[in-house]
């Protein structure tokens, strides 16, 4: 992208503010994992990544280490098409399952693969995340294959589309 995607203008705010606002509306709480000096200005608690440079796996590690809840909704800030209905469905499924071994609830994309950057993670999966990081395994979908994960069904892939290039960003802006 050439610049920080989280700070791209989106509607009346930025991508990170829009995502945090959506999470807040669904859960009643939202926190940002990232540099507090950079992201603390948006009115949400901002927590430094404990292991910078480890991508989304490092962000998940930081979120779970906060110890704020048993179940933790984790979403990437560059998925502007996420909906409150999707996030609510994830949380409802996590809260309705009585299986103590369950570690993750995630939607499936149209290709039938888990979407790990829009999922609910149980705090009990922290050791698996730490093990993956210690072994330099950073692929989130591989982590989900190791965890006891259930899905909430297939959702259109467009819901999970993220913006990684200026062209994708331009296309998204034309849509809105």
Secondary structure, 3 states (H helix, E strand, C coil): CCCCHHHCEECCEEHHHHHHHHHHHHHCCCEEECCHHHHHHHCCEEECCCCCCCHHHHHHHHHHHCCCCCEEEEECCCCCCCCHHHHHHHHHHHHHCCCCCCCEEEEECCCCCEEEEEEEEEHHHHHHHHHHHHCCCCCHHHHHHHCCEEEEEECCHHHHCCCCCHHHHHHHHHHC
